């Protein structure tokens, strides 16, 4: 007979903010940790407490009780308080690849500072997990993961469903696309299966009989896992007494108050490895009924996703690399501490109940402030480093340019990792006049009296480049010198857009705004509102506002793009549920108003206006009744209201010179409740699978659902793009999409408006309706299918962020050339640039790529570098080298020590 050991792990799953706001829950957290520390120090039999895998709990506690740090460190060093490896429990799919790395890097860094790291990949309540997670954690020295979702459905109020489970045991192996394998333990009976253990004998007998039967359905060994805790659960102070009673009742079971490291170590000794199933790739509840995937958190409060995309891209692809440039050139020290502070501020919003938009309104209002603060912090770093670099750039024109001294230098930074031609937008000032030069009230008249000028844009060799210039008039601004008092001034300001060709992969190039006597030329506006065209694309707009995209290089044509479809939504912040009447409103048969807003050599913009008549909400009485009775979303049947409102959608199509994609900017005046708006893109083909960008991979997903699937929707999550059969939709902060069963349509969610939190009760969230102006920005791009993992993917990442330009303080010499390429690598098809930063510790630079190729690729570096783990630690027994073989789906990081 198999010997049974019951491993009891005390914990409290700590949603930092959710159905209650942060400070309300922080108050409870302080009580929890005070009581837990007392038990760990003073109560026999209470040996360990698992701090939910996230170090942010200690930060939140010590913000109130900073004097308790020594006590917490002692408990961690003694192995009683188990912390890490994460900084916070993130949503895996709605945070970028690098954000997932920073979460692990800073979490383990913080845990080590407290004294020890619990090296368990802990994903108790993550709403699905990306397929590269095994490789990520394995590189961090973690070979086991504990997870709650992804292969078995969990529904209303933590109800765990039977059936549809893709492994015969709760123990399995989980394999990443590169072949990395870790031991996975599913919390098959959830993370509360050992909660509130009774002390009274009769109750304890019933409790344990039920719990043993439950775990026996899944456990492959006699090592049985019971988690003593749940959401915000107070610590069980009489647990030792409860376990003493259990030992008396079940003498054949060894009851241990334990921790995950001990449990996993014993489990590995007992595993029947030949019987364990290998689960590959993403954990997204593929073999369930589809009603509990929580996938539609990707569209709840879309404004949060857009802010998150904006800030994390800013940090990853501009702030960090430009800060490295400043350090490398001796311009300024790398701001590691401030970057860590900024990343952590952002990560406070990336927690799985926060970035998902599935909390009460107060939580998400606070998130908006945090996003604002994180962006302010990021831009403060960026502005400082760019300013310091520009001061040291030789901003004189080349000897062949023959530009006069009034030419204004503009330094363009490009940091995507790929060479590109882009349209650059920058504000240029002329005739700056400081308050110190004359009475400030006289400056406007003085500037108005100066001769009019217009601007031309030239490159550093004096060649004229395509540009359009808009005069913004006289404006106030100020300087904040490093060593002096502020300097206010007035200047004439011009908004300049110009085509910057062959920008460096990682560096900057200098251009010149040249004043020419006379008024600015009037921007040429074409009257043809039905066509946009450049050397790569032709776009024809139909009467209903849809558009046809023609690729001139390949001859591909995609027709009927950009039709909008509106559906009623009686779900909640977690899951979309269409109204019972199935009433949908489309722009397919609706006339559209077209007008040309801008047309020049640089770009053309056409605005399309649709005036849709939509039901103002779900049926008020019927829906209110279903919510009041806490009807779970799959069973709701309320129809849409019969009262209609005009819903205005304004779409701006912009085609820039040299662009391989059509830019689409959608603005909706949302005065309608309980609905979802999607843009539809016919692919002109039928396919069984499609591709989407995910965390450190381009994943191929089936279009058809499994036999168990009952949900009429099959919504999915993306990072940068979704692609089918030569058509790619590249989004900026629009992570939800659906591809229909035969692959003939991509459906991109632009807006989802709902009115309640959902999950375990009636929690109204009126602000989740997202009333007012809502925006959506994306690109539509044709591609040749064979280039998806090489050229097409690079353009998708390129379009995530605009180049950054700054006006220099006049022409001057400098130590830095007017054009500098900092890239330390040679281009390698199928290898995707991820990060260039300074090491979190030590004097070194960190460079990271990942492979989306299906074959081994070679990466050539310009300097010898050492291969490291995801934690920036050297891989043992691997020498310095310039040439590296990168395996399919490998995440590879290099470290270059200063001076080497």
C-alpha positions in Angstrom: 0.0 0.0 0.0 1.3 3.4 -1.0 2.4 5.5 2.0 0.6 8.8 2.1 2.1 12.1 3.2 -0.1 15.1 3.5 1.9 18.3 2.8 0.1 21.2 4.4 1.2 24.6 3.0 0.0 27.7 4.8 -0.6 30.7 2.5 -2.9 33.5 1.6 -3.5 34.2 -2.1 -3.0 37.9 -2.0 -4.7 39.8 -4.8 -3.2 43.2 -4.1 -6.3 45.0 -5.3 -9.5 43.4 -6.7 -13.0 43.5 -5.2 -11.5 45.9 -2.6 -9.0 48.7 -3.4 -5.3 48.6 -2.5 -5.4 50.4 0.9 -8.3 48.5 2.2 -6.5 45.3 1.5 -3.1 46.6 2.7 -4.7 47.1 6.1 -5.7 43.5 6.1 -2.2 42.5 4.9 -0.5 44.2 7.8 -2.7 42.2 10.2 -2.0 39.0 8.3 1.8 39.4 8.4 1.9 40.5 12.0 -0.2 37.4 13.1 1.8 35.1 10.9 5.2 36.4 12.2 3.9 35.8 15.8 2.9 32.3 14.9 6.2 31.5 13.2 8.2 32.8 16.1 6.1 31.5 19.0 3.8 28.6 18.2 5.1 25.0 18.1 3.9 23.2 15.0 3.4 26.3 12.9 6.6 26.1 10.9 6.2 27.9 7.5 4.2 30.4 5.6 4.2 30.8 1.8 4.0 34.5 0.8 2.1 33.8 -2.4 5.2 33.8 -4.6 5.5 37.6 -4.7 7.8 40.0 -2.9 5.6 43.0 -3.4 3.6 41.9 -0.3 6.6 42.6 1.8 7.1 46.0 0.2 3.5 46.9 0.9 3.8 45.7 4.5 7.1 47.5 5.2 5.7 50.7 3.8 3.5 50.8 6.9 6.0 49.1 9.3 9.5 49.9 8.1 10.9 48.9 11.5 9.8 45.3 11.0 12.3 44.7 8.1 14.9 42.9 10.4 12.1 40.7 11.7 11.0 39.7 8.2 14.6 39.1 7.1 15.2 36.8 10.0 12.1 34.8 9.2 13.1 34.5 5.6 16.7 33.5 6.4 15.4 30.9 8.8 13.3 29.4 6.1 10.1 30.0 7.8 8.7 32.8 5.6 8.9 31.6 2.0 9.2 34.4 -0.6 9.7 34.8 -4.3 10.5 34.2 -7.1 8.2 36.9 -8.6 8.0 40.6 -7.7 4.2 40.3 -8.3 1.8 37.8 -9.7 1.3 39.1 -13.2 -1.1 38.4 -16.0 1.2 36.4 -18.3 -0.3 37.3 -21.7 -1.1 41.0 -21.2 2.5 41.9 -20.2 5.4 42.0 -22.6 8.3 39.5 -22.8 10.6 41.9 -21.1 8.1 42.7 -18.4 7.9 39.0 -17.6 11.7 39.0 -17.3 11.8 42.1 -15.1 9.2 40.6 -12.8 11.3 37.5 -12.3 14.6 39.4 -12.2 13.5 42.0 -9.6 11.5 39.5 -7.6 14.5 37.1 -7.1 16.8 40.1 -6.5 14.5 41.3 -3.7 14.1 37.9 -2.3 17.8 37.4 -2.1 18.1 40.7 -0.3 15.7 39.4 2.3 17.7 36.2 2.7 16.4 33.4 0.4 14.3 32.6 -2.7 11.6 30.0 -2.9 12.7 28.6 -6.3 9.3 27.4 -7.4 7.6 28.8 -10.5 4.4 29.8 -8.9 1.3 30.6 -11.1 -1.6 30.0 -8.7 -4.2 32.2 -10.5 -2.6 33.3 -13.7 -5.3 33.6 -16.5 -3.5 31.2 -18.8 0.3 30.9 -19.2 2.5 31.5 -22.2 4.3 28.5 -23.7 7.8 29.8 -23.1 7.3 29.9 -19.3 9.3 26.6 -18.8 12.3 28.0 -20.6 12.0 31.3 -18.7 11.9 29.8 -15.2 14.5 27.1 -16.1 17.0 29.7 -17.0 16.4 31.2 -13.6 17.3 27.9 -11.9 13.7 26.8 -11.3 12.8 23.3 -12.5 9.2 23.0 -11.1 6.1 25.1 -11.5 2.9 25.1 -9.5 -0.1 26.4 -11.4 -3.9 26.7 -11.1 -5.3 27.4 -14.5 -4.7 26.4 -18.1 -5.6 22.7 -18.3 -8.7 22.4 -16.1 -11.6 24.8 -15.8 -12.2 26.9 -12.7 -15.4 28.9 -12.5 -17.7 30.9 -10.3 -16.4 31.5 -6.8 -13.4 29.1 -7.3 -15.6 26.2 -8.3 -13.4 23.5 -9.8 -15.1 21.5 -12.7 -14.5 17.9 -13.5 -13.8 16.6 -17.1 -12.0 18.2 -19.9 -8.7 17.7 -18.2 -5.7 17.0 -20.4 -3.6 15.0 -18.0 -4.5 11.9 -16.0 -2.6 13.3 -13.0 -2.1 16.6 -11.3 1.6 16.0 -11.9 3.0 16.3 -15.4 5.9 17.6 -17.4 5.5 20.9 -19.2 7.6 21.6 -22.3 8.4 24.9 -23.9 8.7 25.3 -27.7 12.5 25.0 -27.5 12.3 21.6 -25.7 12.9 22.9 -22.2 11.0 20.7 -19.7 10.0 21.3 -16.1 7.9 19.4 -13.6 4.4 20.9 -13.5 1.9 20.5 -10.6 -1.6 21.5 -11.3 -3.6 22.7 -8.3 -6.4 20.3 -9.4 -8.5 21.0 -6.4 -7.5 24.7 -6.4 -5.3 26.6 -4.0 -7.8 26.3 -1.2 -8.2 22.5 -0.9 -6.7 22.6 2.6 -8.4 25.7 3.8 -9.9 26.1 7.3 -9.0 22.6 8.6 -11.3 21.8 11.5 -10.2 21.0 15.0 -13.5 19.4 16.1 -13.1 15.6 15.5 -16.4 15.1 13.8 -15.9 18.0 11.4 -12.3 17.0 10.8 -13.3 13.4 9.9 -15.8 14.7 7.2 -13.3 17.3 6.0 -10.4 14.9 5.5 -12.5 12.1 4.0 -13.6 14.5 1.3 -10.2 16.0 0.7 -8.4 12.7 0.5 -11.0 11.5 -2.0 -10.6 14.6 -4.1 -6.8 14.5 -4.3 -6.9 10.7 -5.0 -8.6 11.5 -8.3 -5.4 13.2 -9.6 -2.3 12.5 -7.5 0.2 10.1 -9.1 2.0 9.5 -5.8 1.4 9.3 -2.1 2.7 12.9 -1.7 -0.6 14.8 -1.3 -0.7 18.6 -1.5 -3.1 20.6 0.6 -3.0 24.4 0.5 -4.2 25.9 3.7 -5.5 29.3 2.5 -7.4 31.2 -0.1 -8.0 34.7 -1.4 -7.0 37.1 1.4 -7.4 34.3 3.8 -6.5 35.1 7.5 -3.8 32.7 8.8 -5.2 29.7 10.6 -3.9 30.2 14.2 -5.1 26.8 15.4 -3.5 24.9 12.6 -1.1 22.8 14.8 -4.1 21.7 16.9 -6.0 20.8 13.7 -3.1 18.7 12.4 -2.8 16.9 15.8 -6.4 15.9 15.5 -5.9 14.8 11.9 -2.9 12.6 13.0 -5.1 10.9 15.6 -7.8 10.2 13.1 -5.5 9.0 10.3 -2.5 7.3 11.8 -1.5 5.9 8.4 -1.0 9.4 7.0 2.0 11.5 7.8 0.8 15.1 8.2 3.5 17.7 7.6 3.3 21.4 7.9 5.5 22.1 5.0 6.6 24.3 2.1 6.7 23.8 -1.7 10.5 23.1 -1.9 10.2 20.2 0.5 7.0 18.9 -1.2 8.5 19.0 -4.7 11.7 17.3 -3.6 9.8 14.4 -2.1 7.4 14.3 -5.1 10.3 13.9 -7.5 11.5 10.8 -5.6 8.1 9.2 -6.0 7.0 10.2 -9.5 6.1 7.4 -11.9 7.8 9.4 -14.7 7.0 6.9 -17.4 3.2 7.5 -16.8 3.3 11.3 -16.7 2.0 13.2 -19.6 3.9 15.9 -21.4 2.0 19.1 -21.9 3.4 21.3 -24.6 3.2 25.0 -25.1 0.5 27.4 -24.0 -1.8 26.6 -21.1 -5.1 28.3 -22.1 -7.8 25.8 -21.2 -7.9 24.5 -24.8 -9.7 21.3 -23.8 -12.5 22.8 -21.7 -16.0 24.2 -22.4 -14.4 27.6 -23.1 -16.6 29.5 -20.6 -13.9 29.9 -17.9 -10.8 30.9 -19.8 -11.1 34.5 -18.6 -9.7 35.4 -22.0 -11.9 38.5 -22.4 -10.1 40.3 -19.6 -7.9 41.2 -22.7 -10.6 43.6 -23.8 -12.0 44.9 -20.4 -11.1 48.6 -20.0 -9.1 48.7 -23.1 -7.6 52.0 -22.1 -5.6 50.2 -19.5 -4.0 47.9 -22.1 -3.1 50.8 -24.3 -1.4 52.6 -21.4 0.5 49.5 -20.5 1.7 48.9 -24.0 2.8 52.5 -24.3 4.8 52.5 -21.1 6.4 49.1 -21.4 7.5 49.9 -24.9 8.8 53.2 -23.8 11.0 51.5 -21.2 12.1 48.5 -23.2 12.7 50.1 -26.6 13.7 53.7 -25.8 14.6 54.4 -22.2 16.9 51.5 -21.5 18.8 51.4 -24.9 19.2 55.2 -24.9 20.4 55.1 -21.3 23.0 52.6 -22.4 24.1 54.9 -25.2 24.5 57.7 -22.7 26.6 55.5 -20.5 28.7 54.0 -23.3 29.6 57.5 -24.6 30.5 58.7 -21.2 27.6 61.1 -21.2 25.7 60.0 -18.1 25.6 57.1 -15.6 23.1 54.4 -16.1 20.1 55.0 -13.8 19.6 51.4 -12.6 17.9 52.3 -9.3 15.5 54.8 -11.0 14.8 52.3 -13.8 14.0 49.6 -11.2 11.7 52.1 -9.4 9.9 52.9 -12.7 9.6 49.2 -13.7 8.1 48.4 -10.3 5.7 51.2 -10.6 4.5 49.8 -13.9 4.4 46.3 -12.6 2.0 47.3 -9.8 -0.4 47.7 -12.7 0.5 44.4 -14.3 -0.9 42.2 -11.6 -3.4 39.6 -12.8 -6.5 41.3 -11.4 -5.3 44.8 -12.3 -4.1 44.9 -15.9 -6.9 42.5 -16.8 -9.4 45.2 -15.9 -11.4 42.9 -13.7 -11.6 44.8 -10.5 -13.8 47.4 -9.0 -13.7 51.0 -10.4 -11.7 52.4 -7.6 -8.8 50.1 -8.4 -8.7 51.1 -12.0 -8.9 54.8 -11.3 -5.8 54.4 -9.2 -4.1 52.4 -12.0 -4.6 55.4 -14.4 -2.6 57.5 -11.9 0.1 54.9 -11.7 0.4 54.6 -15.4 0.7 58.4 -15.6 3.4 58.4 -12.9 5.4 55.5 -14.6 5.3 57.3 -17.9 6.4 60.5 -16.3 9.3 58.7 -14.6 10.3 57.0 -17.9 10.2 60.2 -19.9 12.2 62.0 -17.2 15.0 59.5 -17.7 14.6 59.6 -21.5 14.6 63.4 -21.8 17.7 63.7 -19.6 19.7 61.1 -21.5 18.7 62.3 -24.9 19.5 65.9 -24.0 22.9 64.9 -22.7 23.8 62.8 -25.8 22.6 65.5 -28.2 24.9 68.0 -26.5 27.9 65.8 -27.4 26.9 65.2 -31.0 28.7 67.0 -33.8 25.7 68.8 -35.2 27.6 70.6 -37.9 26.6 69.7 -41.4 29.2 67.8 -43.5 31.5 69.8 -45.6 29.5 68.9 -48.7 26.2 70.1 -47.3 27.0 73.9 -47.4 24.2 74.8 -45.0 24.4 78.2 -43.3 24.6 78.8 -39.6 20.8 79.2 -39.2 20.1 75.6 -40.1 18.6 73.9 -37.0 20.0 70.4 -36.2 17.5 67.7 -35.3 18.9 64.4 -33.9 16.7 61.4 -34.6 17.0 58.4 -32.3 15.9 55.0 -33.6 16.1 52.0 -31.3 13.8 49.2 -32.6 16.8 46.9 -33.4 16.1 47.0 -37.1 17.1 49.4 -39.8 14.1 51.3 -41.2 12.8 54.2 -43.1 10.2 56.1 -41.0 8.3 59.3 -40.9 9.6 61.4 -38.1 7.6 64.1 -36.3 9.3 66.8 -34.3 8.5 70.3 -33.1 11.2 72.8 -34.2 11.7 76.2 -32.6 13.1 79.3 -34.3 14.0 82.8 -32.9 14.0 81.7 -29.3 13.9 84.9 -27.2 14.4 84.6 -23.5 12.6 86.7 -20.9 16.1 87.9 -19.8 16.7 89.5 -23.2 13.9 92.0 -23.1 10.6 92.6 -21.1 8.6 89.5 -21.7 5.5 91.4 -22.7 7.4 92.9 -25.6 8.6 89.6 -27.0 5.5 88.5 -28.9 5.4 91.8 -30.9 9.1 91.5 -31.6 8.8 88.0 -32.9 5.7 88.9 -35.0 7.7 91.7 -36.6 10.5 89.4 -37.9 10.5 88.4 -41.5 8.5 85.3 -42.3 10.4 82.1 -43.1 9.6 78.6 -44.1 11.5 75.4 -43.4 13.2 72.8 -45.6 14.5 69.5 -44.2 17.9 68.3 -45.3 20.0 65.3 -44.3 23.6 65.7 -43.0 24.9 65.8 -46.5 22.6 68.6 -47.5 20.2 66.5 -49.5 16.6 67.7 -49.5 14.2 65.2 -47.9 10.4 65.0 -48.2 8.7 66.9 -45.5 5.7 68.9 -44.6 5.7 71.7 -42.1 2.9 73.3 -40.1 3.5 76.6 -38.3 2.2 76.5 -34.8 2.8 80.2 -34.0 4.5 81.8 -31.1 4.6 79.7 -28.0 5.9 79.9 -24.5 8.4 77.4 -23.1 11.3 77.2 -20.7 14.7 75.6 -20.1 15.8 74.0 -16.9 19.6 74.2 -17.0 21.8 71.8 -15.0 23.5 74.5 -13.1 21.3 77.5 -13.3 17.8 78.9 -12.6 15.0 78.2 -15.1 15.0 80.2 -18.3 11.6 81.1 -19.8 11.2 82.2 -23.4 9.0 82.6 -26.4 9.7 81.1 -29.8 8.1 80.5 -33.1 7.3 76.8 -33.3 6.8 74.5 -36.3 5.6 70.9 -36.5 7.7 69.1 -38.9 7.2 65.7 -40.5 9.8 64.3 -42.7 11.0 61.0 -44.2 14.1 59.7 -42.5 15.6 57.0 -44.7 17.8 54.1 -43.5 17.7 54.9 -39.8 20.3 53.0 -37.8 19.1 49.8 -36.0 20.2 51.2 -32.7 21.5 54.7 -32.7 20.8 58.2 -34.1 21.2 60.3 -37.2 21.2 64.1 -37.6 19.0 66.2 -39.9 18.6 69.9 -40.4 15.6 72.2 -40.5 16.8 75.0 -42.8 14.9 78.4 -42.7 14.1 79.8 -46.1 12.7 83.3 -46.7 9.0 83.4 -47.3 5.8 81.9 -46.1 5.4 78.1 -45.6 4.0 76.4 -48.6 0.4 75.4 -48.2 0.1 71.7 -47.8 -1.3 70.1 -50.9 -4.6 68.4 -50.3 -5.9 65.9 -52.9 -9.6 65.8 -53.5 -9.6 62.0 -54.1 -10.8 60.6 -50.8 -11.1 57.1 -52.1 -7.5 56.2 -52.7 -4.2 56.3 -50.8 -1.0 55.1 -52.5 2.8 54.9 -52.0 5.5 52.7 -53.7 4.5 49.6 -51.7 0.7 49.8 -51.2 -2.5 51.0 -52.9 -5.6 51.5 -50.7 -9.0 51.9 -52.2 -11.9 53.0 -50.0 -15.5 51.8 -50.8 -18.8 53.7 -50.3 -19.4 51.8 -47.0 -16.0 52.9 -45.6 -14.3 49.5 -46.0 -11.1 49.4 -47.9 -9.1 47.2 -50.2 -5.4 46.8 -49.7 -3.2 45.9 -52.7 0.5 45.0 -52.3 2.4 46.2 -55.3 5.4 44.0 -54.7 3.5 40.7 -54.4 0.2 41.5 -56.1 -1.8 40.4 -53.1 -5.2 42.0 -52.7 -7.4 42.0 -49.6 -10.9 43.4 -50.0 -13.6 44.5 -47.6 -11.3 45.3 -44.7 -12.3 47.4 -41.7 -16.1 46.7 -41.5 -17.2 47.3 -37.9 -19.6 44.9 -36.1 -21.2 45.7 -32.9 -22.6 43.0 -30.5 -24.5 43.2 -27.2 -22.5 42.1 -24.2 -24.2 40.7 -21.0 -21.0 39.1 -19.7 -18.7 40.8 -17.2 -15.1 42.0 -16.9 -13.8 38.4 -17.2 -15.9 37.0 -20.0 -17.9 38.2 -23.0 -21.4 36.8 -23.4 -23.5 37.9 -26.3 -27.1 39.0 -25.6 -29.8 36.4 -26.0 -31.3 38.0 -29.1 -28.0 37.8 -31.0 -28.7 41.3 -32.4 -25.6 42.7 -34.3 -25.2 45.9 -36.1 -22.7 46.2 -39.0 -21.3 49.0 -41.2 -21.2 46.7 -44.2 -24.4 48.1 -45.6 -24.0 51.6 -44.1 -22.8 54.6 -46.1 -19.8 56.5 -44.9 -18.6 60.1 -45.1 -15.1 60.5 -46.6 -12.8 63.5 -46.3 -9.1 64.1 -47.0 -7.4 65.6 -44.0 -3.9 65.7 -45.2 -2.0 65.0 -48.4 1.7 65.6 -49.0 4.9 63.8 -50.1 5.2 62.5 -46.6 1.8 61.0 -46.0 -1.9 61.1 -46.8 -4.8 60.8 -44.3 -8.4 60.1 -45.1 -11.1 60.3 -42.4 -14.0 57.9 -42.7 -17.1 58.7 -40.6 -19.8 56.1 -39.7 -23.0 56.9 -37.9 -24.3 53.7 -36.5 -27.6 53.3 -34.7 -27.0 51.0 -31.7 -29.2 49.8 -28.9 -28.4 52.1 -25.9 -27.7 49.1 -23.6 -28.9 45.6 -22.8 -32.5 45.4 -21.8 -32.4 47.3 -18.5 -34.9 45.3 -16.4 -34.0 41.8 -17.7 -30.2 42.4 -17.3 -30.5 44.0 -13.9 -32.5 41.0 -12.7 -29.8 38.5 -14.0 -27.1 40.5 -12.3 -29.0 40.8 -9.0 -29.6 37.0 -8.9 -25.9 36.5 -9.7 -26.6 34.4 -12.8 -23.3 33.1 -14.1 -22.6 34.5 -17.6 -23.1 31.3 -19.7 -26.7 31.2 -18.5 -27.7 34.8 -19.2 -30.2 35.5 -22.0 -31.1 39.2 -21.7 -31.8 40.9 -25.1 -30.6 44.3 -26.2 -32.7 47.4 -25.6 -35.1 48.6 -28.2 -34.0 52.2 -27.7 -31.4 53.3 -30.2 -28.6 55.9 -30.1 -26.3 57.3 -32.7 -22.8 55.9 -32.3 -20.2 57.8 -34.2 -17.0 56.1 -35.4 -14.3 58.2 -37.0 -11.5 56.2 -38.7 -8.4 57.8 -40.0 -6.4 55.9 -42.6 -2.9 57.1 -43.0 -0.4 55.9 -45.6 3.1 57.2 -45.0 5.9 57.4 -47.6 8.0 54.3 -47.5 5.6 52.4 -45.2 4.7 48.8 -45.8 1.6 49.0 -43.7 -1.6 51.1 -43.5 -2.0 53.0 -40.3 -5.6 53.0 -38.8 -6.7 55.3 -36.0 -10.2 54.8 -34.7 -12.1 57.2 -32.5 -15.4 56.3 -31.0 -17.7 58.5 -29.0 -18.9 55.7 -26.7 -22.4 56.7 -25.4 -23.7 53.1 -25.5 -23.6 50.5 -22.8 -23.2 46.7 -22.7 -21.6 46.1 -26.1 -18.5 45.1 -28.0 -17.1 46.7 -31.2 -14.8 44.7 -33.5 -13.1 45.5 -36.8 -13.3 42.7 -39.4 -10.6 41.7 -41.8 -11.3 39.1 -44.5 -8.2 37.2 -45.3 -9.2 36.0 -48.7 -8.2 32.5 -47.8 -9.1 29.5 -45.7 -6.6 28.0 -43.2 -6.7 25.6 -40.2 -4.3 27.7 -38.1 -3.1 31.2 -37.7 -0.1 33.0 -36.1 0.1 35.4 -33.2 2.9 37.2 -31.4 3.2 36.0 -27.8 5.8 36.1 -25.0 9.1 35.3 -26.6 7.5 33.4 -29.5 5.3 33.5 -32.6 2.8 30.9 -31.7 0.7 28.9 -34.2 -2.8 28.3 -33.0 -5.6 26.2 -34.3 -8.7 28.1 -35.6 -11.1 25.2 -34.7 -12.0 24.6 -31.1 -11.9 21.3 -29.3 -14.8 18.9 -29.0 -15.4 20.0 -25.4 -15.7 23.7 -26.4 -19.2 25.2 -25.9 -18.6 28.9 -25.9 -19.7 30.4 -29.2 -16.7 32.7 -29.1 -13.1 31.6 -29.5 -11.3 34.8 -28.5 -7.5 34.8 -28.1 -4.7 37.1 -26.9 -1.9 38.6 -28.8 1.0 40.9 -28.1 2.0 42.7 -31.3 0.2 41.0 -34.2 -2.1 38.3 -35.6 -1.5 36.9 -39.1 -3.4 34.6 -41.4 -2.5 33.7 -45.0 -0.6 36.9 -46.0 -2.6 39.4 -44.0 -1.2 40.8 -40.7 -3.0 43.1 -38.2 -0.5 44.9 -36.0 -2.0 46.4 -32.9 -0.9 48.9 -30.3 -2.5 47.9 -27.0 -5.4 45.9 -28.5 -4.7 42.4 -27.2 -7.9 40.6 -28.0 -8.8 39.0 -31.4 -10.6 36.1 -32.9 -9.9 34.1 -36.0 -13.0 32.2 -37.3 -12.9 28.5 -37.7 -11.9 28.4 -41.4 -9.4 31.3 -41.1 -11.3 33.5 -43.5 -11.6 36.4 -41.0 -9.5 38.2 -38.4 -11.7 40.0 -35.8 -10.0 42.6 -33.8 -11.7 43.9 -30.6 -11.6 47.7 -30.4 -13.9 48.3 -27.4 -15.8 46.2 -24.9 -18.2 47.9 -22.5 -19.6 46.0 -19.5 -21.0 46.8 -16.1 -19.9 44.3 -13.4 -16.9 42.6 -12.1 -18.4 39.1 -12.1 -16.8 36.0 -10.5 -18.2 35.4 -7.1 -20.9 38.1 -6.4 -22.7 41.2 -7.5 -20.0 43.9 -7.9 -21.2 46.8 -10.1 -18.5 48.5 -12.1 -20.2 51.2 -14.1 -16.9 52.7 -15.2 -16.1 49.5 -17.1 -18.6 50.8 -19.7 -15.8 53.1 -20.9 -18.1 56.0 -21.8 -16.7 58.9 -23.7 -14.1 59.0 -26.4 -12.3 55.7 -26.9 -9.4 55.3 -29.3 -7.8 52.3 -31.1 -4.7 52.3 -33.2 -3.4 49.5 -35.4 -1.8 48.7 -38.8 -2.9 46.5 -41.6 0.0 44.9 -43.5 0.3 42.3 -46.3 3.2 39.9 -46.1 4.6 37.0 -48.1 3.9 34.0 -46.0 7.5 32.7 -46.2 8.7 35.9 -44.6 6.4 35.8 -41.5 9.2 34.9 -39.1 11.8 37.1 -40.7 10.9 40.3 -42.5 7.2 40.6 -41.6 7.7 40.0 -37.9 10.4 42.7 -37.8 8.0 45.3 -39.3 5.3 44.4 -36.8 7.8 45.2 -34.0 9.0 48.3 -35.8 5.6 49.8 -35.8 5.1 49.5 -32.1 6.8 52.8 -31.4 7.7 56.0 -33.3 11.3 57.3 -33.6 12.3 60.0 -31.2 13.7 63.3 -32.4 15.2 66.3 -30.5 16.3 69.7 -31.7 19.9 70.4 -30.8 21.0 73.7 -29.3 22.5 75.0 -32.5 25.4 73.7 -34.7 28.4 72.8 -32.7 31.3 70.3 -32.8 31.2 67.2 -30.5 32.9 64.0 -29.7 30.1 61.9 -31.3 29.5 61.7 -35.0 26.3 63.1 -36.5 25.3 59.5 -37.2 26.1 56.6 -34.8 25.2 53.0 -35.0 25.5 51.3 -31.7 24.2 47.8 -32.7 26.6 45.1 -31.5 25.2 42.4 -33.8 24.8 41.5 -37.4 21.2 40.9 -38.7 20.1 37.3 -38.5 16.8 36.3 -40.0 14.4 34.7 -37.5 16.1 36.2 -34.5 14.1 38.9 -32.8 15.7 41.8 -30.8 14.3 42.0 -27.3 16.5 44.1 -25.0 19.7 46.1 -24.7 20.3 47.4 -21.2 22.9 47.6 -18.5 23.2 44.6 -16.1 21.2 44.8 -12.9 24.4 44.1 -11.1 28.0 44.5 -12.2 29.6 46.6 -14.9 28.3 45.1 -18.0 25.9 45.4 -20.9 23.1 42.9 -21.5 21.8 42.0 -25.0 18.9 39.7 -25.5 17.4 38.1 -28.6 15.0 35.2 -29.1 14.5 32.9 -32.0 11.2 32.5 -33.9 12.9 30.4 -36.5 12.2 26.7 -37.1 15.9 26.1 -37.8 19.2 26.8 -36.1 20.4 30.4 -36.8 23.8 32.0 -36.4 24.2 35.3 -34.6 27.4 37.2 -35.2 28.3 39.7 -32.6 30.8 42.6 -33.1 32.5 41.9 -29.7 33.1 38.8 -27.7 30.3 38.2 -25.2 29.4 35.7 -22.6 26.1 33.8 -22.7 24.0 34.3 -19.6 20.7 33.1 -18.1 17.6 35.2 -18.1 18.9 36.5 -14.7 22.0 37.9 -16.4 24.2 35.3 -14.7 27.0 33.5 -16.7 26.1 30.1 -18.1 28.8 27.7 -16.7 31.4 26.2 -19.0 30.5 28.5 -22.0 33.4 30.6 -23.2 33.4 34.1 -24.6 32.6 34.2 -28.3 31.5 36.4 -31.2 29.6 33.8 -33.2 26.7 31.9 -31.6 24.4 29.1 -32.8 20.8 29.9 -31.7 18.4 27.0 -31.5 14.8 27.2 -32.6 12.7 29.1 -30.0 15.7 29.7 -27.8 15.8 32.8 -25.6 19.4 33.9 -25.6 21.1 36.6 -23.5 24.6 37.8 -23.7 26.7 39.9 -21.3 29.5 42.2 -22.3 31.8 43.2 -19.4 33.0 46.8 -19.5 36.4 47.2 -21.0 36.3 43.8 -22.8 
